[in-house]
Amino acid sequence: MINWKALSKSELQEMSEAGQQVLNCYRVLGKTGDNIVGEILRGVETFYEMDHYPEGDIYDNESHSQYYYHAHRGPEEHGHFHTFLREAGMAADMTPIEEQSHESYMDEREDKLSHLIAISMDNKGFPTSLFTTNRWVTAENWYSADDVIKMLDSFEIDLVPPSWPVNIWLTSMFILFKPLIIQLLKERDEAIEKWQMAHPDRDVFEDRELEITSEAAISVEDYLSQLDAALNEAA
């Protein structure tokens, strides 16, 4: 799916460095038999569907990035991360679309937020796919794909809690998979447009029949092999 030749050598190198960070997080956690998901759920006695982990989410008040982990998609995954950027971390000229309707609790928030990407995880604590969602899924404010793409470089969790390796891993995943995330965001908007055209009498952003708007299976190892080949070709 990635047009590797369209990426500059500096972009490829940055992605490669992020990939090494991802692998390093796996290495460090693996030394004690731990993994990304286990770190997020450390100390949790019972894992409940739909609850946010850690409780209250993780928010970096410098980058205004936010994330949480939860589950509700059935046996095909253990759970997934939802990632966001809040309004204070966005450029001043970014404005969400005018919403026809939304849940009332959204009016109680002090600021706006945009969902960036979700990362699906397996039972061994490794990522298996990236996906985007309809607006109602995360009660986000809906920004165009062009705006969300501009937000990607702002996502950073520069914190120790709940786990430093998890925060480094998540931040690095954004850099490593940026080209794929960009593709998925564009496909998200295309899916929304097609759905609205097919169902003109519905509010597409509140339509419970449309939940996942784009998705791509991933393997960090396979992706890094393709990235290495692209770097060698660009040398």
N, CA, C and O of each residue as an XYZ file, in Angstrom:
940
protein
N       0.808     -1.212      0.000
C       0.000      0.000      0.000
C       0.845      1.268      0.000
O       0.366      2.336     -0.379
N       2.085      1.154      0.419
C       2.933      2.343      0.540
C       3.728      2.555     -0.737
O       4.352      1.628     -1.253
N       3.701      3.769     -1.238
C       4.556      4.148     -2.363
C       5.888      4.617     -1.780
O       6.091      5.807     -1.536
N       6.782      3.669     -1.563
C       8.036      3.973     -0.888
C       8.881      4.970     -1.680
O       9.612      5.766     -1.092
N       8.784      4.932     -3.000
C       9.585      5.826     -3.838
C       9.160      7.287     -3.709
O       9.911      8.193     -4.069
N       7.947      7.509     -3.192
C       7.459      8.875     -3.021
C       8.010      9.523     -1.753
O       7.826     10.721     -1.537
N       8.686      8.736     -0.914
C       9.226      9.238      0.345
C      10.697      9.611      0.181
O      11.460      8.897     -0.470
N      11.083     10.727      0.772
C      12.472     11.168      0.685
C      13.353     10.294      1.575
O      12.861      9.590      2.458
N      14.650     10.350      1.331
C      15.576      9.554      2.134
C      15.518      9.977      3.603
O      15.605      9.132      4.494
N      15.373     11.273      3.857
C      15.297     11.746      5.245
C      14.035     11.237      5.933
O      14.063     10.906      7.118
N      12.927     11.173      5.190
C      11.693     10.625      5.759
C      11.864      9.151      6.079
O      11.446      8.691      7.141
N      12.472      8.414      5.174
C      12.713      6.992      5.392
C      13.625      6.762      6.590
O      13.403      5.840      7.375
N      14.644      7.591      6.731
C      15.558      7.454      7.858
C      14.856      7.738      9.184
O      15.088      7.054     10.181
N      13.998      8.751      9.180
C      13.246      9.072     10.398
C      12.323      7.913     10.772
O      12.203      7.557     11.945
N      11.676      7.331      9.766
C      10.810      6.183     10.013
C      11.612      4.986     10.520
O      11.162      4.264     11.410
N      12.792      4.778      9.957
C      13.640      3.666     10.378
C      14.072      3.829     11.835
O      14.078      2.860     12.594
N      14.427      5.030     12.219
C      14.818      5.295     13.606
C      13.645      5.043     14.548
O      13.820      4.499     15.639
N      12.451      5.443     14.120
C      11.262      5.188     14.938
C      11.015      3.694     15.057
O      10.616      3.205     16.114
N      11.255      2.967     13.960
C      11.097      1.521     13.991
C      12.039      0.862     14.979
O      11.662     -0.089     15.664
N      13.254      1.360     15.055
C      14.213      0.818     16.024
C      13.758      1.103     17.454
O      13.986      0.295     18.355
N      13.115      2.248     17.660
C      12.557      2.563     18.985
C      11.455      1.571     19.344
O      11.382      1.093     20.476
N      10.601      1.269     18.369
C       9.537      0.292     18.593
C      10.131     -1.056     18.987
O       9.699     -1.667     19.964
N      11.121     -1.518     18.226
C      11.750     -2.806     18.523
C      12.464     -2.782     19.873
O      12.483     -3.782     20.590
N      13.040     -1.650     20.207
C      13.750     -1.532     21.480
C      12.778     -1.633     22.655
O      13.103     -2.214     23.691
N      11.594     -1.070     22.488
C      10.574     -1.187     23.537
C      10.192     -2.644     23.727
O      10.038     -3.104     24.859
N      10.036     -3.383     22.620
C       9.736     -4.809     22.716
C      10.867     -5.544     23.423
O      10.623     -6.415     24.258
N      12.108     -5.191     23.086
C      13.273     -5.866     23.668
C      13.326     -5.659     25.174
O      13.512     -6.611     25.932
N      13.163     -4.410     25.605
C      13.261     -4.090     27.028
C      12.136     -4.762     27.809
O      12.373     -5.340     28.870
N      10.919     -4.686     27.290
C       9.788     -5.300     27.973
C       9.929     -6.820     27.989
O       9.574     -7.475     28.969
N      10.449     -7.375     26.894
C      10.588     -8.821     26.795
C      11.564     -9.416     27.787
O      11.460    -10.595     28.125
N      12.507     -8.622     28.259
C      13.499     -9.118     29.213
C      12.859     -9.573     30.513
O      13.406    -10.426     31.211
N      11.696     -9.006     30.843
C      10.979     -9.395     32.063
C       9.653    -10.072     31.736
O       8.789    -10.203     32.603
N       9.488    -10.506     30.474
C       8.271    -11.192     30.078
C       7.067    -10.291     29.963
O       5.929    -10.758     30.021
N       7.307     -8.994     29.800
C       6.211     -8.025     29.704
C       5.946     -7.656     28.247
O       6.716     -8.008     27.354
N       4.841     -6.938     28.022
C       4.517     -6.450     26.690
C       3.718     -5.157     26.792
O       3.386     -4.721     27.893
N       3.410     -4.546     25.664
C       2.742     -3.242     25.634
C       1.403     -3.279     26.354
O       1.131     -2.426     27.199
N       0.565     -4.254     26.031
C      -0.759     -4.338     26.648
C      -0.655     -4.632     28.139
O      -1.383     -4.052     28.945
N       0.253     -5.536     28.502
C       0.442     -5.854     29.913
C       0.828     -4.644     30.737
O       0.413     -4.517     31.889
N       1.623     -3.751     30.155
C       2.013     -2.528     30.844
C       0.804     -1.625     31.103
O       0.665     -1.049     32.182
N      -0.065     -1.513     30.096
C      -1.254     -0.669     30.237
C      -2.198     -1.221     31.303
O      -2.853     -0.464     32.019
N      -2.258     -2.548     31.399
C      -3.191     -3.185     32.328
C      -2.536     -3.616     33.633
O      -3.133     -4.360     34.411
N      -1.318     -3.156     33.877
C      -0.622     -3.539     35.104
C      -1.449     -3.142     36.332
O      -1.858     -1.990     36.474
N      -1.681     -4.105     37.204
C      -2.448     -3.850     38.418
C      -3.952     -3.989     38.247
O      -4.696     -3.896     39.223
N      -4.410     -4.213     37.015
C      -5.848     -4.367     36.757
C      -6.256     -5.807     37.037
O      -5.734     -6.732     36.414
N      -7.176     -6.005     37.961
C      -7.601     -7.362     38.317
C      -8.589     -7.926     37.302
O      -8.498     -9.094     36.925
N      -9.534     -7.097     36.859
C     -10.531     -7.539     35.883
C     -10.587     -6.527     34.744
O     -10.764     -5.332     34.978
N     -10.437     -7.003     33.529
C     -10.447     -6.152     32.339
C     -11.870     -6.102     31.787
O     -12.375     -7.094     31.261
N     -12.504     -4.950     31.909
C     -13.890     -4.797     31.476
C     -13.961     -4.158     30.095
O     -13.261     -3.183     29.819
N     -14.804     -4.707     29.233
C     -15.033     -4.105     27.925
C     -15.564     -2.680     28.089
O     -16.355     -2.389     28.986
N     -15.109     -1.814     27.208
C     -15.527     -0.409     27.103
C     -14.886      0.511     28.149
O     -14.809      1.719     27.925
N     -14.423     -0.031     29.290
C     -13.747      0.838     30.254
C     -12.444      1.345     29.654
O     -11.798      0.654     28.866
N     -12.066      2.569     30.039
C     -10.811      3.152     29.563
C      -9.668      2.754     30.493
O      -9.798      2.782     31.717
N      -8.557      2.385     29.884
C      -7.345      2.048     30.654
C      -6.174      2.858     30.108
O      -5.953      2.883     28.897
N      -5.423      3.520     30.985
C      -5.679      3.703     32.405
C      -6.937      4.550     32.635
O      -7.366      5.292     31.751
N      -7.505      4.433     33.801
C      -8.689      5.215     34.140
C      -8.377      6.705     34.012
O      -7.370      7.176     34.540
N      -9.225      7.435     33.324
C      -9.008      8.869     33.137
C      -8.165      9.201     31.923
O      -7.929     10.376     31.643
N      -7.702      8.190     31.192
C      -6.877      8.371     29.997
C      -5.491      8.928     30.332
O      -5.229      9.327     31.467
N      -4.622      8.946     29.340
C      -3.295      9.548     29.472
C      -3.270     10.812     28.623
O      -3.604     10.773     27.438
N      -2.879     11.918     29.215
C      -2.887     13.208     28.527
C      -1.580     13.939     28.783
O      -1.186     14.136     29.932
N      -0.911     14.338     27.714
C       0.321     15.123     27.805
C      -0.061     16.592     27.643
O      -0.466     17.020     26.561
N       0.068     17.355     28.719
C      -0.413     18.747     28.667
C       0.541     19.703     27.967
O       0.274     20.903     27.910
N       1.651     19.194     27.433
C       2.523     20.027     26.600
C       2.193     19.846     25.120
O       2.070     20.827     24.387
N       2.050     18.606     24.683
C       1.713     18.347     23.278
C       0.208     18.317     23.056
O      -0.267     18.444     21.927
N      -0.545     18.145     24.157
C      -2.012     18.037     24.129
C      -2.461     16.778     23.393
O      -3.520     16.742     22.767
N      -1.617     15.741     23.488
C      -1.941     14.429     22.949
C      -2.591     13.583     24.045
O      -2.331     13.770     25.234
N      -3.429     12.660     23.620
C      -4.204     11.857     24.568
C      -4.414     10.455     24.006
O      -4.493     10.267     22.792
N      -4.505      9.476     24.902
C      -4.851      8.133     24.447
C      -5.464      7.320     25.570
O      -5.335      7.650     26.749
N      -6.132      6.253     25.175
C      -6.581      5.247     26.126
C      -6.655      3.904     25.410
O      -6.610      3.832     24.182
N      -6.771      2.841     26.204
C      -6.879      1.479     25.688
C      -8.193      0.897     26.160
O      -8.568      1.075     27.319
N      -8.897      0.208     25.286
C     -10.096     -0.518     25.707
C     -10.420     -1.609     24.699
O      -9.687     -1.809     23.731
N     -11.526     -2.317     24.931
C     -11.900     -3.439     24.057
C     -13.402     -3.444     23.846
O     -14.170     -3.079     24.736
N     -13.809     -3.863     22.652
C     -15.242     -4.056     22.372
C     -15.461     -4.677     20.997
O     -16.602     -4.771     20.546
N     -14.391     -5.103     20.320
C     -14.516     -5.572     18.944
C     -14.588     -7.093     18.810
O     -14.555     -7.616     17.696
N     -14.685     -7.802     19.927
C     -14.853     -9.245     19.842
C     -13.540    -10.001     19.827
O     -12.493     -9.434     20.140
N     -13.583    -11.284     19.466
C     -12.426    -12.171     19.608
C     -11.299    -11.918     18.616
O     -10.219    -12.491     18.760
N     -11.527    -11.066     17.601
C     -10.456    -10.848     16.622
C      -9.309    -10.018     17.179
O      -8.263     -9.904     16.540
N      -9.491     -9.434     18.364
C      -8.410     -8.666     18.975
C      -8.528     -8.731     20.486
O      -9.569     -9.107     21.024
N      -7.443     -8.357     21.170
C      -7.516     -8.222     22.629
C      -8.156     -6.894     22.985
O      -9.012     -6.825     23.866
N      -7.737     -5.838     22.297
C      -8.250     -4.491     22.525
C      -7.557     -3.540     21.577
O      -6.857     -3.970     20.660
N      -7.746     -2.244     21.790
C      -7.103     -1.285     20.898
C      -6.880      0.053     21.592
O      -7.572      0.407     22.547
N      -5.898      0.778     21.086
C      -5.615      2.130     21.535
C      -6.389      3.114     20.666
O      -6.441      2.966     19.445
N      -6.987      4.114     21.299
C      -7.521      5.270     20.592
C      -6.615      6.456     20.902
O      -6.269      6.686     22.060
N      -6.234      7.200     19.885
C      -5.325      8.333     20.070
C      -6.000      9.614     19.604
O      -6.810      9.604     18.677
N      -5.655     10.712     20.258
C      -6.319     11.989     19.998
C      -5.333     13.156     20.080
O      -4.257     13.046     20.668
N      -5.731     14.269     19.476
C      -5.093     15.548     19.725
C      -6.187     16.510     20.145
O      -7.231     16.608     19.499
N      -5.934     17.221     21.240
C      -6.922     18.180     21.729
C      -6.695     19.545     21.085
O      -5.639     19.808     20.509
N      -7.690     20.394     21.191
C      -7.734     21.664     20.470
C      -6.502     22.527     20.704
O      -6.020     23.179     19.778
N      -5.983     22.538     21.936
C      -4.839     23.389     22.258
C      -3.592     22.988     21.493
O      -2.662     23.786     21.376
N      -3.549     21.765     20.969
C      -2.394     21.315     20.205
C      -2.545     21.492     18.707
O      -1.650     21.134     17.941
N      -3.675     22.042     18.285
C      -3.952     22.209     16.859
C      -3.597     23.622     16.385
O      -3.513     24.557     17.181
N      -3.393     23.751     15.077
C      -3.196     25.076     14.486
C      -4.489     25.880     14.621
O      -5.586     25.321     14.615
N      -4.342     27.189     14.740
C      -5.497     28.054     15.001
C      -6.525     28.037     13.876
O      -7.703     28.308     14.108
N      -6.085     27.719     12.657
C      -7.011     27.757     11.524
C      -7.749     26.436     11.299
O      -8.470     26.293     10.312
N      -7.576     25.476     12.200
C      -8.273     24.191     12.056
C      -9.641     24.279     12.714
O      -9.749     24.590     13.901
N     -10.682     24.005     11.942
C     -12.047     24.112     12.423
C     -12.812     22.840     12.081
O     -12.775     22.391     10.935
N     -13.513     22.244     13.063
C     -14.288     21.043     12.759
C     -15.520     21.372     11.924
O     -15.944     22.525     11.853
N     -16.082     20.360     11.302
C     -17.286     20.580     10.510
C     -18.447     20.950     11.421
O     -18.428     20.662     12.618
N     -19.449     21.583     10.849
C     -20.671     21.892     11.583
C     -21.447     20.592     11.756
O     -21.808     19.947     10.772
N     -21.704     20.203     13.008
C     -22.350     18.925     13.263
C     -23.865     19.070     13.305
O     -24.399     20.002     13.906
N     -24.553     18.124     12.653
C     -26.006     18.145     12.680
C     -26.543     17.749     14.057
O     -27.496     18.345     14.558
N     -25.920     16.741     14.655
C     -26.350     16.265     15.963
C     -25.197     15.559     16.643
O     -24.266     15.100     15.981
N     -25.253     15.470     17.952
C     -24.229     14.754     18.690
C     -24.715     14.494     20.111
O     -25.739     15.025     20.540
N     -23.974     13.682     20.817
C     -24.338     13.381     22.192
C     -24.229     14.646     23.051
O     -23.339     15.471     22.844
N     -25.137     14.786     24.009
C     -25.199     16.011     24.806
C     -23.947     16.239     25.635
O     -23.568     17.383     25.886
N     -23.296     15.150     26.066
C     -22.116     15.330     26.921
C     -20.965     15.999     26.182
O     -20.045     16.518     26.815
N     -21.004     15.995     24.838
C     -19.953     16.678     24.088
C     -19.982     18.182     24.343
O     -18.955     18.853     24.241
N     -21.147     18.704     24.672
C     -21.268     20.139     24.949
C     -20.662     20.505     26.293
O     -20.420     21.680     26.565
N     -20.415     19.511     27.135
C     -19.867     19.764     28.464
C     -18.342     19.835     28.461
O     -17.734     20.261     29.443
N     -17.718     19.412     27.339
C     -16.254     19.470     27.264
C     -15.787     20.911     27.158
O     -16.466     21.769     26.594
N     -14.613     21.149     27.713
C     -14.058     22.503     27.685
C     -13.388     22.821     26.359
O     -13.222     23.993     26.020
N     -13.001     21.805     25.606
C     -12.363     22.046     24.317
C     -12.748     20.957     23.329
O     -13.505     20.043     23.657
N     -12.226     21.063     22.138
C     -12.511     20.095     21.084
C     -11.367     19.089     21.005
O     -10.272     19.335     21.509
N     -11.637     17.958     20.368
C     -10.587     16.972     20.174
C     -10.836     16.211     18.890
O     -11.973     16.059     18.443
N      -9.738     15.733     18.300
C      -9.808     14.962     17.066
C      -9.197     13.588     17.296
O      -8.101     13.469     17.844
N      -9.911     12.557     16.875
C      -9.344     11.211     16.876
C      -8.336     11.118     15.736
O      -8.598     11.602     14.635
N      -7.201     10.506     15.989
C      -6.148     10.400     14.981
C      -6.148      9.020     14.338
O      -6.427      8.890     13.146
N      -5.837      7.992     15.116
C      -5.805      6.625     14.598
C      -6.018      5.670     15.766
O      -5.709      6.003     16.911
N      -6.542      4.494     15.478
C      -6.664      3.439     16.481
C      -5.703      2.312     16.109
O      -5.468      2.037     14.932
N      -5.152      1.666     17.138
C      -4.194      0.580     16.936
C      -4.725     -0.670     17.618
O      -4.853     -0.713     18.842
N      -5.033     -1.687     16.821
C      -5.553     -2.947     17.341
C      -4.405     -3.836     17.827
O      -3.353     -3.907     17.191
N      -4.620     -4.514     18.963
C      -3.583     -5.325     19.587
C      -4.049     -6.762     19.771
O      -5.232     -7.018     19.996
N      -3.101     -7.703     19.673
C      -3.452     -9.099     19.878
C      -3.207     -9.518     21.327
O      -2.788     -8.711     22.156
N      -3.474    -10.796     21.620
C      -3.359    -11.284     22.992
C      -1.918    -11.369     23.487
O      -1.679    -11.544     24.683
N      -0.955    -11.247     22.569
C       0.453    -11.255     22.961
C       1.000     -9.841     23.147
O       2.172     -9.666     23.479
N       0.143     -8.825     22.932
C       0.554     -7.450     23.159
C       1.224     -6.786     21.982
O       1.973     -5.825     22.159
N       0.968     -7.285     20.764
C       1.565     -6.704     19.557
C       0.478     -6.146     18.637
O      -0.645     -6.649     18.628
N       0.810     -5.106     17.862
C      -0.188     -4.480     16.991
C      -0.488     -5.340     15.766
O       0.404     -5.956     15.184
N      -1.762     -5.366     15.391
C      -2.189     -6.164     14.241
C      -2.848     -5.339     13.143
O      -2.900     -5.773     11.992
N      -3.351     -4.158     13.481
C      -3.954     -3.312     12.453
C      -4.052     -1.874     12.922
O      -4.005     -1.586     14.118
N      -4.188     -0.983     11.962
C      -4.504      0.419     12.201
C      -5.884      0.663     11.614
O      -6.205      0.133     10.550
N      -6.711      1.464     12.297
C      -8.026      1.741     11.735
C      -8.538      3.113     12.160
O      -8.098      3.689     13.155
N      -9.482      3.614     11.369
C     -10.154      4.877     11.679
C     -11.621      4.586     11.953
O     -12.138      3.536     11.571
N     -12.279      5.515     12.613
C     -13.660      5.296     13.032
C     -14.552      6.474     12.659
O     -14.083      7.578     12.382
N     -15.844      6.202     12.661
C     -16.829      7.266     12.473
C     -16.844      8.165     13.709
O     -16.343      7.792     14.769
N     -17.423      9.347     13.557
C     -17.380     10.346     14.625
C     -18.049      9.896     15.913
O     -17.545     10.182     16.999
N     -19.169      9.200     15.813
C     -19.913      8.812     17.010
C     -19.134      7.832     17.892
O     -19.387      7.748     19.094
N     -18.202      7.101     17.314
C     -17.493      6.047     18.044
C     -16.715      6.629     19.215
O     -16.735      6.063     20.308
N     -16.038      7.737     19.007
C     -15.197      8.328     20.055
C     -15.714      9.689     20.528
O     -15.071     10.344     21.348
N     -16.872     10.116     20.014
C     -17.447     11.420     20.379
C     -16.456     12.551     20.126
O     -16.371     13.510     20.894
N     -15.714     12.417     19.037
C     -14.754     13.453     18.663
C     -15.458     14.587     17.927
O     -16.633     14.484     17.573
N     -14.724     15.658     17.706
C     -15.157     16.682     16.758
C     -14.540     16.298     15.423
O     -13.370     15.917     15.369
N     -15.307     16.393     14.352
C     -14.851     15.872     13.067
C     -14.077     16.915     12.267
O     -14.623     17.937     11.853
N     -12.816     16.636     12.065
C     -11.950     17.484     11.237
C     -11.681     16.750      9.927
O     -11.676     15.520      9.888
N     -11.462     17.496      8.875
C     -11.170     16.884      7.586
C      -9.877     16.087      7.657
O      -9.023     16.330      8.510
N      -9.749     15.131      6.743
C      -8.525     14.337      6.699
C      -7.301     15.223      6.511
O      -6.252     14.965      7.101
N      -7.428     16.263      5.693
C      -6.296     17.165      5.466
C      -5.824     17.784      6.779
O      -4.621     17.899      7.014
N      -6.764     18.181      7.633
C      -6.392     18.761      8.919
C      -5.807     17.706      9.852
O      -4.809     17.959     10.526
N      -6.423     16.525      9.894
C      -5.934     15.482     10.798
C      -4.526     15.042     10.396
O      -3.690     14.763     11.255
N      -4.270     14.980      9.101
C      -2.927     14.636      8.620
C      -1.897     15.645      9.141
O      -0.785     15.273      9.514
N      -2.278     16.910      9.160
C      -1.378     17.942      9.685
C      -1.161     17.794     11.185
O      -0.148     18.252     11.714
N      -2.100     17.160     11.871
C      -1.990     16.983     13.324
C      -1.027     15.861     13.709
O      -0.529     15.835     14.835
N      -0.761     14.939     12.791
C      -0.021     13.723     13.148
C       1.339     14.008     13.773
O       1.737     13.343     14.729
N       2.048     14.990     13.237
C       3.392     15.293     13.747
C       3.354     15.880     15.157
O       4.380     15.934     15.834
N       2.179     16.318     15.600
C       2.053     16.915     16.931
C       1.839     15.871     18.019
O       1.958     16.171     19.206
N       1.522     14.644     17.612
C       1.247     13.624     18.624
C       2.541     13.160     19.283
O       3.450     12.659     18.620
N       2.604     13.334     20.573
C       3.760     12.885     21.360
C       3.328     12.709     22.806
O       2.695     13.592     23.386
N       3.667     11.582     23.378
C       3.415     11.342     24.803
C       4.762     11.294     25.498
O       5.407     10.247     25.557
N       5.179     12.434     26.023
C       6.489     12.570     26.660
C       6.304     12.513     28.176
O       6.561     13.481     28.892
N       5.850     11.351     28.641
C       5.538     11.143     30.051
C       6.074      9.786     30.503
O       6.348      8.915     29.677
N       6.221      9.610     31.813
C       6.575      8.308     32.359
C       5.328      7.456     32.606
O       5.300      6.311     32.155
N       4.292      7.953     33.301
C       3.120      7.118     33.528
C       2.285      6.959     32.254
O       2.297      7.861     31.416
N       1.573      5.867     32.077
C       1.546      4.704     32.974
C       2.735      3.782     32.754
O       3.004      2.895     33.565
N       3.453      3.999     31.637
C       4.625      3.183     31.304
C       5.457      3.933     30.284
O       4.970      4.272     29.206
N       6.694      4.189     30.617
C       7.564      4.905     29.683
C       7.751      4.140     28.374
O       7.663      4.746     27.307
N       8.009      2.817     28.418
C       8.137      2.098     27.153
C       6.883      2.180     26.282
O       6.990      2.284     25.060
N       5.705      2.136     26.891
C       4.464      2.243     26.115
C       4.368      3.609     25.444
O       3.992      3.703     24.276
N       4.701      4.652     26.167
C       4.602      6.003     25.614
C       5.611      6.223     24.491
O       5.301      6.879     23.496
N       6.807      5.682     24.647
C       7.811      5.769     23.577
C       7.332      4.972     22.369
O       7.431      5.437     21.233
N       6.815      3.778     22.616
C       6.310      2.911     21.541
C       5.200      3.596     20.753
O       5.217      3.612     19.523
N       4.238      4.159     21.475
C       3.083      4.771     20.811
C       3.505      5.983     19.989
O       3.057      6.146     18.854
N       4.350      6.824     20.542
C       4.849      7.989     19.812
C       5.621      7.550     18.570
O       5.479      8.150     17.505
N       6.429      6.514     18.705
C       7.232      6.018     17.578
C       6.366      5.374     16.498
O       6.692      5.454     15.313
N       5.269      4.740     16.896
C       4.363      4.122     15.923
C       3.791      5.161     14.971
O       3.575      4.875     13.794
N       3.548      6.355     15.471
C       3.029      7.432     14.625
C       4.035      7.812     13.538
O       3.657      8.078     12.397
N       5.303      7.836     13.898
C       6.337      8.199     12.926
C       6.573      7.060     11.938
O       6.661      7.278     10.729
N       6.673      5.846     12.468
C       6.945      4.680     11.634
C       5.854      4.467     10.584
O       6.152      4.223      9.414
N       4.615      4.558     10.998
C       3.506      4.235     10.099
C       2.815      5.468      9.518
O       1.694      5.371      9.018
N       3.469      6.614      9.579
C       2.819      7.838      9.111
C       2.264      7.726      7.679
O       1.125      8.136      7.457
N       3.005      7.198      6.706
C       2.443      7.114      5.348
C       1.163      6.289      5.287
O       0.237      6.630      4.552
N       1.108      5.206      6.056
C      -0.083      4.366      6.066
C      -1.232      5.072      6.782
O      -2.381      4.998      6.345
N      -0.925      5.751      7.872
C      -1.965      6.499      8.588
C      -2.575      7.563      7.678
O      -3.789      7.763      7.683
N      -1.737      8.243      6.900
C      -2.229      9.252      5.957
C      -3.192      8.612      4.960
O      -4.255      9.165      4.678
N      -2.826      7.465      4.434
C      -3.707      6.764      3.493
C      -5.039      6.421      4.140
O      -6.094      6.606      3.532
N      -4.996      5.922      5.366
C      -6.218      5.520      6.050
C      -7.123      6.707      6.345
O      -8.346      6.580      6.289
N      -6.543      7.851      6.656
C      -7.351      9.043      6.900
C      -8.035      9.513      5.624
O      -9.187      9.946      5.663
N      -7.344      9.435      4.499
C      -7.964      9.790      3.227
C      -9.087      8.815      2.880
O     -10.142      9.224      2.395
N      -8.859      7.532      3.129
C      -9.893      6.526      2.886
C     -11.079      6.736      3.821
O     -12.223      6.485      3.443
N     -10.807      7.197      5.038
C     -11.873      7.507      6.001
C     -12.851      8.519      5.419
O     -14.064      8.313      5.446
N     -12.311      9.613      4.894
C     -13.181     10.657      4.334
C     -13.914     10.176      3.091
O     -15.058     10.564      2.855
N     -13.264      9.337      2.297
C     -13.925      8.773      1.121
C     -15.090      7.873      1.537
O     -16.152      7.891      0.914
N     -14.880      7.083      2.598
C     -15.936      6.199      3.089
C     -17.119      7.000      3.618
O     -18.273      6.640      3.385
N     -16.832      8.080      4.324
C     -17.891      8.946      4.845
C     -18.696      9.554      3.694
O     -19.926      9.578      3.735
N     -18.002     10.039      2.681
C     -18.672     10.658      1.536
C     -19.558      9.653      0.794
O     -20.696      9.966      0.442
N     -19.040      8.463      0.563
C     -19.811      7.431     -0.140
C     -21.036      7.012      0.678
O     -22.119      6.814      0.127
N     -20.859      6.881      1.987
C     -21.975      6.485      2.844
C     -23.063      7.549      2.840
O     -24.249      7.228      2.768
N     -22.665      8.808      2.916
C     -23.642      9.891      2.922
C     -24.424      9.939      1.611
O     -25.630     10.187      1.613
N     -23.739      9.702      0.496
C     -24.404      9.688     -0.802
C     -25.391      8.527     -0.899
O     -26.452      8.661     -1.508
N     -25.043      7.392     -0.301
C     -25.914      6.227     -0.342
C     -27.074      6.320      0.643
O     -28.097      5.657      0.474
N     -26.905      7.161      1.690
C     -27.949      7.304      2.718
C     -28.195      8.793      2.977
O     -27.886      9.290      4.060
N     -28.743      9.501      2.003
C     -28.890     10.959      2.115
C     -29.837     11.418      3.223
O     -29.798     12.580      3.628
N     -30.686     10.516      3.714
C     -31.650     10.883      4.745
C     -31.104     10.705      6.160
O     -31.813     10.968      7.132
N     -29.844     10.257      6.287
C     -29.256     10.017      7.609
C     -28.120     11.000      7.897
O     -27.498     11.551      6.988
N     -27.871     11.201      9.199
C     -26.674     11.932      9.619
C     -25.531     10.925      9.646
O     -25.438     10.110     10.563
N     -24.673     10.982      8.654
C     -23.631      9.960      8.507
C     -22.759      9.844      9.741
O     -22.323      8.744     10.078
N     -22.494     10.941     10.422
C     -21.581     10.919     11.560
C     -22.194     10.278     12.805
O     -21.479      9.924     13.742
N     -23.533     10.129     12.811
C     -24.214      9.486     13.931
C     -24.799      8.137     13.550
O     -25.514      7.528     14.346
N     -24.510      7.664     12.358
C     -25.084      6.425     11.855
C     -24.377      5.220     12.461
O     -23.215      4.957     12.153
N     -25.080      4.488     13.325
C     -24.477      3.341     14.019
C     -24.156      2.182     13.098
O     -23.461      1.251     13.506
N     -24.641      2.213     11.874
C     -24.310      1.149     10.931
C     -22.932      1.359     10.305
O     -22.384      0.446      9.688
N     -22.381      2.545     10.462
C     -21.033      2.820      9.960
C     -20.122      3.107     11.153
O     -20.201      4.171     11.767
N     -19.269      2.154     11.467
C     -18.373      2.281     12.624
C     -16.918      2.407     12.198
O     -16.271      3.405     12.515
N     -16.388      1.411     11.484
C     -15.006      1.436     11.015
C     -14.997      2.020      9.609
O     -15.672      1.513      8.713
N     -14.232      3.083      9.423
C     -14.232      3.781      8.130
C     -13.034      3.426      7.258
O     -13.056      3.690      6.056
N     -12.004      2.841      7.827
C     -10.863      2.322      7.060
C     -10.005      1.498      8.002
O      -9.965      1.755      9.205
N      -9.317      0.506      7.449
C      -8.487     -0.361      8.285
C      -7.428     -1.037      7.427
O      -7.665     -1.337      6.257
N      -6.263     -1.274      8.011
C      -5.183     -1.988      7.320
C      -4.449     -2.871      8.318
O      -4.058     -2.416      9.393
N      -4.267     -4.138      7.954
C      -3.477     -5.048      8.785
C      -2.012     -4.614      8.749
O      -1.521     -4.142      7.723
N      -1.327     -4.776      9.869
C       0.089     -4.400      9.922
C       0.914     -5.482     10.604
O       0.426     -6.239     11.443
N       2.166     -5.524     10.218
C       3.192     -6.316     10.899
C       4.421     -5.419     10.972
O       4.967     -5.033      9.939
N       4.854     -5.089     12.162
C       6.011     -4.207     12.318
C       7.222     -4.790     11.599
O       7.948     -4.070     10.914
N       7.437     -6.080     11.754
C       8.607     -6.714     11.168
C       8.568     -6.667      9.631
O       9.567     -6.329      8.995
N       7.419     -7.004      9.041
C       7.300     -6.981      7.577
C       7.442     -5.560      7.044
O       8.079     -5.326      6.018
N       6.845     -4.631      7.751
C       6.901     -3.233      7.348
C       8.341     -2.718      7.376
O       8.771     -1.998      6.475
N       9.075     -3.096      8.420
C      10.467     -2.665      8.533
C      11.332     -3.284      7.440
O      12.293     -2.662      6.987
N      11.006     -4.489      7.016
C      11.744     -5.116      5.906
C      11.549     -4.313      4.629
O      12.502     -4.082      3.886
N      10.314     -3.887      4.372
C      10.032     -3.061      3.199
C      10.733     -1.706      3.315
O      11.262     -1.180      2.336
N      10.726     -1.157      4.523
C      11.387      0.129      4.761
C      12.891      0.026      4.530
O      13.486      0.910      3.915
N      13.506     -1.046      5.019
C      14.951     -1.243      4.799
C      15.277     -1.343      3.334
O      16.282     -0.798      2.880
N      14.429     -2.043      2.575
C      14.646     -2.190      1.135
C      14.542     -0.837      0.441
O      15.309     -0.538     -0.474
N      13.581     -0.017      0.887
C      13.415      1.317      0.303
C      14.602      2.204      0.622
O      15.029      3.003     -0.212
N      15.140      2.067      1.831
C      16.317      2.857      2.225
C      17.542      2.450      1.415
O      18.316      3.302      0.978
N      17.711      1.172      1.221
C      18.845      0.686      0.428
C      18.758      1.181     -1.014
O      19.770      1.511     -1.631
N      17.548      1.227     -1.534
C      17.354      1.694     -2.902
C      17.596      3.189     -3.027
O      18.026      3.683     -4.069
N      17.301      3.919     -1.909
C      17.459      5.369     -1.930
C      18.900      5.786     -1.680
O      19.252      6.946     -1.892
N      19.736      4.857     -1.233
C      21.131      5.178     -0.897
C      21.930      5.584     -2.133
O      23.119      5.885     -2.027
